[in-house]
Amino acid sequence: MMTFELNNSRIAETTKTTQWQDISVELLNDIFTPLPFQERIRLLYKYFREDDVLLTSSFGTTSAFLLYWVNEVRPTQTIHFIDTTYHFSETIAYKEKLTALLGLKVVEVLPEPAQNALTRDERWWQEHPRMCCSINKVVPLESVKAAHKVWISGLMSYQTEFRSHLRVFERQGDILKFHPLIDVDEGELLYHFSLHNLPRHPLEERGFGSIGCVHCTKQGEGREGRFKGQSRTECGLHPGYFIKK
């Protein structure tokens, strides 16, 4: 109890005297890491204005968990959905279901039409999969990221080796990445889905543990089915910490 009270005191002093540009990643982690994930989300809005906060969602298998809690804390927060044009029809239906259920404010981010058409005509997901991700997912988000200061992401450490090394806050170029759920384990995730009666992605019952674009997603537990046969587990949105992009 004493530790929590001291931490609360430090939070109050820091939010009163410090501008966000002056707060180091280390200080933010020192303050946020001891807190439960719900309190981390609430506290974020004491440091940052809502307009400075970027929230993206793939509307994948675990997305409803983060969306539910951000919506509880800040129901007016905009959610950006990167529509690569290669999503499963079930993902689009799931997005529409969650949007209606939670009353979400969703904005779609689309790739440049001519380049998107090129990736489709030449089937770049086969010969140039990394470039396909870059054109249809990474590049379209760049201008959106530039308008924000902190990016909320639902990554959890148990999902991949890469994610197991992430902290609550990391810096990626000019933006701060915020991982409020990073230390949530799979059991707690499933508990909250059940407790709050959150619908599951319809492809889960068909054996898809993680869901992205149609061409690069196969059946498999966890992220085993993502980029199968390729030497990567991420699309390119999240790697690149400490590299100015």
C-alpha angles and dihedrals in degrees: 000000000000091000091052092048092050090048091051090052091052091048092053093049094046096048090048099050108026133077116217093246090060096051113100122219088240093056092047091051090047090055102037104037097072091053127091113254093255091057091046090058092047093047093050090071091056088062100036136038115240091246089058093054119091118199119184128184133187090194087231131148097296100030098099091065095062093036091053094052097043088049090052092053100035113011092177093060112123117234118210116212116194105218103199089178087239101086122127113259086237090060092053090049090048091050090053091047095051092043091056095040096050098028092239126184102225126184120190121225113204133192122244104281099228094048091044089052090050092055089050097046093047096036093233092180085076104043103019107023096157092051089047089057091046095052097041103034117011102042096045090058096050096085090045092052091050090063094055138063103205131030121208112214129180096217115145124200096230092062101074142353090251092053093047089072097052124108129211089267128030130165119236110184108298096346133074117231114217118200106182092167098045095116097039110116127215093259093057090046092054091045092058093046088056097039094052095035092237115178118243125230107270093232093061092079088056091058102266109139096178127019132205131136120349097245097049100040124087133169116278144117118283109336094334090111097052116101090348111195092019127106095242143067099198133066095223101263095101110032119078103075115172089016116111107233 
